[in-house]
Amino acid sequence: MHRILLAEDELALGTIVKESLETRGFEVLLCGDGEEAKRKYEEAKPELLVLDVMMPKKDGFSLVKEIRKKDDRIPIIFLTSKSRTEDVVEGFGYGANDYLKKPFSMEELIVRVKALLGRKEGQSASEDVKIGIYSFNFSKQILSIDSNDVLLTHREAQLLNELYLHKNQLTERTLILNTLWGSDDFFNARSMDVFITKLRKKLAKDESIQILNVRGYGYKLVC
C-alpha cells in the first residue's frame, strides 16, 4: 500500500481528498499546516506528497524547498488556487512534479498520483539503456556517465523514458501530456517544458544528444 502525505489546511477539503484516496487503496496521512507536514514527512517516510501552497505556519513552497535539500526523488504535487503562470513556474522551480489548480476533480488527482507512483510495465528494475555516452536506469531514476550517477526526479525519469521509447522519432506533446500528466491543458504543457529544459541540462555533456522541439507537434530525442 502506497503511503501519501496530504497537507491541506481546509479541513473539509482535506477530509474529502483523504477519504477518496483511501477508497482507492492508498494510506493517507492528513496534516493541517506546513510544520506538521514537515514533521510527519520525517517520521512516516511517505512515498508521495500532496501539498497545499497557502498553509499556516509554513507554506508549501517553503516546505518543498526544505525537503528538496535532502530528498530530490520523492514525487510532489501542489494543490493551489494560485494559477498565474509565474506561480506555476515558481512551484516547479522549487522541485514540484505536478501542479493541480483548485477546484479540481478527484479523478484527475488520482490519475496524477498513479502516474507519479507508477512504473512502465515490463521494464526490469536493473535494466540500463544507452543514451549517447550516458546509461539510463528508469526504475532506479539514475543517469550515469563515467561512473558518476545523476539522480533524476520521478517525473524527469518518466519523461526521459517516454522520449527514449520513441528515440529518433517525433513524440506528440498531447501523447506525453496525457500519458504522464493526465491532461494536455496549458499548465501541464508549461510543466513539461520546464522538465524538458532540466533534462537538456543533465544530458549536456554529450553534444550528440538533442531533445528537439518540433513546434506545434512535440519533441524528438536524437541520440
C-alpha positions as CSV (number, residue, x, y, z in Angstrom):
1,M,0.0,0.0,0.0
2,H,1.4,3.4,-1.0
3,R,1.7,6.0,1.7
4,I,0.7,9.5,0.8
5,L,1.2,12.6,2.9
6,L,-1.6,15.2,2.3
7,A,-1.2,18.7,3.7
8,E,-4.3,20.8,3.4
9,D,-5.5,23.5,5.9
10,E,-9.1,23.4,4.7
11,L,-10.3,20.5,6.9
12,A,-13.4,19.7,4.8
13,L,-11.4,19.5,1.6
14,G,-8.6,17.6,3.2
15,T,-11.0,15.1,4.6
16,I,-12.7,14.5,1.2
17,V,-9.4,14.1,-0.5
18,K,-8.1,11.7,2.2
19,E,-11.2,9.5,2.1
20,S,-11.3,9.5,-1.7
21,L,-7.7,8.3,-1.9
22,E,-8.2,5.7,0.8
23,T,-11.1,4.2,-1.2
24,R,-8.5,3.7,-4.0
25,G,-6.2,1.7,-1.7
26,F,-3.8,4.4,-0.6
27,E,-2.7,5.1,3.0
28,V,-3.1,8.9,3.7
29,L,-1.6,11.0,6.4
30,L,-3.5,14.3,6.7
31,C,-1.8,17.4,8.0
32,G,-3.4,20.8,8.7
33,D,-0.3,23.0,8.4
34,G,3.2,23.1,6.9
35,E,5.1,22.4,10.2
36,E,3.0,19.3,10.9
37,A,3.6,18.2,7.3
38,K,7.3,18.5,7.7
39,R,7.3,16.6,11.0
40,K,5.2,13.7,9.6
41,Y,7.3,13.6,6.4
42,E,10.4,13.0,8.5
43,E,8.6,10.5,10.8
44,A,6.5,8.5,8.4
45,K,8.6,8.4,5.2
46,P,5.7,8.7,2.7
47,E,6.1,7.8,-1.0
48,L,4.4,10.9,-2.3
49,L,3.4,14.4,-1.1
50,V,0.2,16.3,-1.9
51,L,0.7,19.8,-0.6
52,D,-1.5,22.9,-0.5
53,V,0.6,26.0,-1.3
54,M,-1.1,28.5,1.1
55,M,-0.8,26.9,4.6
56,P,-0.4,28.3,8.1
57,K,3.0,28.1,9.9
58,K,4.9,27.1,6.7
59,D,3.7,27.5,3.1
60,G,4.0,24.7,0.6
61,F,6.8,26.4,-1.4
62,S,8.9,26.8,1.7
63,L,8.3,23.2,2.7
64,V,9.2,21.8,-0.6
65,K,12.4,23.9,-0.7
66,E,13.5,22.4,2.6
67,I,12.6,18.8,1.6
68,R,14.4,19.0,-1.8
69,K,17.6,19.8,0.1
70,K,17.5,16.3,1.4
71,D,15.3,14.4,-1.0
72,D,15.4,15.0,-4.7
73,R,13.3,12.0,-5.7
74,I,10.0,11.9,-3.8
75,P,7.1,12.9,-6.1
76,I,5.3,16.1,-5.0
77,I,2.0,17.5,-6.2
78,F,0.9,21.1,-5.4
79,L,-2.8,21.8,-4.8
80,T,-3.4,25.5,-5.1
81,S,-5.8,28.3,-6.1
82,K,-2.7,30.2,-7.4
83,S,-3.0,29.8,-11.1
84,R,-0.8,32.5,-12.6
85,T,1.9,31.3,-15.0
86,E,4.5,32.8,-12.7
87,D,3.2,30.8,-9.7
88,V,3.3,27.6,-11.7
89,V,6.9,28.2,-12.8
90,E,7.9,29.1,-9.3
91,G,6.4,25.9,-7.9
92,F,8.2,23.7,-10.4
93,G,11.4,25.7,-9.7
94,Y,11.2,24.6,-6.1
95,G,11.0,21.0,-7.2
96,A,7.3,20.0,-7.6
97,N,6.5,17.3,-10.0
98,D,2.9,18.3,-10.7
99,Y,0.6,21.2,-10.1
100,L,-3.2,20.9,-9.7
101,K,-5.4,24.0,-9.6
102,K,-8.4,24.3,-7.2
103,P,-11.2,23.4,-7.8
104,F,-10.1,20.0,-9.2
105,S,-11.8,16.7,-9.7
106,M,-10.8,13.8,-7.5
107,E,-10.5,11.6,-10.6
108,E,-7.9,14.0,-12.0
109,L,-5.9,13.9,-8.8
110,I,-6.0,10.1,-8.6
111,V,-4.8,9.9,-12.2
112,R,-1.8,12.1,-11.4
113,V,-1.0,10.3,-8.2
114,K,-1.0,7.0,-10.0
115,A,1.1,8.4,-12.8
116,L,3.8,9.6,-10.4
117,L,3.8,6.4,-8.4
118,G,3.6,4.1,-11.4
119,R,6.2,2.4,-13.4
120,K,6.3,1.3,-17.0
121,E,5.2,-2.3,-17.2
122,G,7.6,-4.8,-18.5
123,Q,10.8,-2.9,-17.8
124,S,13.3,-4.6,-15.4
125,A,14.4,-2.7,-12.4
126,S,18.0,-3.5,-13.2
127,E,17.8,-2.7,-16.9
128,D,20.2,0.0,-18.2
129,V,19.8,1.6,-21.6
130,K,22.3,3.7,-23.5
131,I,21.5,7.3,-24.4
132,G,24.7,8.6,-26.1
133,I,27.5,8.3,-23.6
134,Y,25.0,8.0,-20.7
135,S,23.5,4.9,-19.1
136,F,19.9,5.4,-18.0
137,N,18.1,3.2,-15.5
138,F,14.4,4.3,-15.4
139,S,13.3,2.2,-12.4
140,K,16.2,3.5,-10.3
141,Q,15.8,7.0,-11.7
142,I,19.6,7.2,-12.4
143,L,21.5,8.7,-15.3
144,S,25.2,7.6,-15.3
145,I,28.3,8.9,-17.1
146,D,31.9,8.0,-16.4
147,S,30.8,6.0,-13.3
148,N,29.1,9.1,-11.9
149,D,25.4,8.9,-11.1
150,V,23.0,11.7,-11.6
151,L,19.8,11.2,-9.7
152,L,16.6,12.2,-11.6
153,T,13.3,13.1,-10.1
154,H,10.4,10.7,-10.7
155,R,8.9,13.0,-13.4
156,E,12.3,13.6,-15.1
157,A,12.8,9.8,-15.3
158,Q,9.3,9.3,-16.6
159,L,9.7,11.9,-19.3
160,L,13.2,10.7,-20.4
161,N,11.9,7.2,-20.6
162,E,8.9,8.2,-22.7
163,L,11.3,10.1,-25.1
164,Y,13.7,7.1,-25.2
165,L,10.9,4.7,-26.1
166,H,10.4,6.8,-29.2
167,K,14.0,7.9,-29.7
168,N,14.8,9.5,-33.1
169,Q,11.1,9.8,-33.7
170,L,8.7,12.6,-33.1
171,T,6.7,12.1,-29.9
172,E,3.5,14.2,-29.8
173,R,3.0,16.6,-27.0
174,T,-0.5,15.5,-26.4
175,L,0.6,11.9,-26.0
176,I,3.2,12.7,-23.4
177,L,0.9,15.1,-21.5
178,N,-2.0,12.7,-21.4
179,T,0.2,9.7,-20.5
180,L,2.3,11.4,-17.8
181,W,0.2,14.3,-16.6
182,G,-3.3,13.0,-17.3
183,S,-4.3,16.1,-19.3
184,D,-2.9,18.3,-22.1
185,D,-4.0,21.7,-20.7
186,F,-1.8,24.8,-20.6
187,F,-0.4,24.4,-17.1
188,N,0.6,20.8,-17.8
189,A,2.2,21.8,-21.1
190,R,4.2,24.5,-19.2
191,S,5.2,21.9,-16.7
192,M,6.5,19.6,-19.4
193,D,8.5,22.4,-21.0
194,V,10.2,23.1,-17.6
195,F,11.2,19.4,-17.3
196,I,12.5,19.3,-20.9
197,T,14.8,22.1,-20.0
198,K,16.0,20.2,-16.9
199,L,16.7,17.1,-19.0
200,R,18.7,19.0,-21.6
201,K,21.0,20.4,-18.9
202,K,21.5,16.9,-17.4
203,L,22.3,15.5,-20.9
204,A,24.6,18.4,-21.9
205,K,27.9,16.5,-21.6
206,D,27.1,14.6,-24.8
207,E,26.7,17.1,-27.7
208,S,25.4,14.4,-30.0
209,I,22.2,14.2,-27.8
210,Q,19.5,16.6,-28.6
211,I,15.9,17.0,-27.4
212,L,14.4,18.8,-30.4
213,N,11.2,20.9,-30.1
214,V,9.1,20.5,-33.2
215,R,6.9,23.5,-32.6
216,G,3.2,22.7,-32.5
217,Y,3.8,18.9,-32.6
218,G,6.1,17.6,-29.9
219,Y,9.6,16.5,-29.1
220,K,12.2,14.2,-30.6
221,L,15.1,12.7,-28.6
222,V,18.0,12.4,-31.1
223,C,20.8,10.1,-29.9
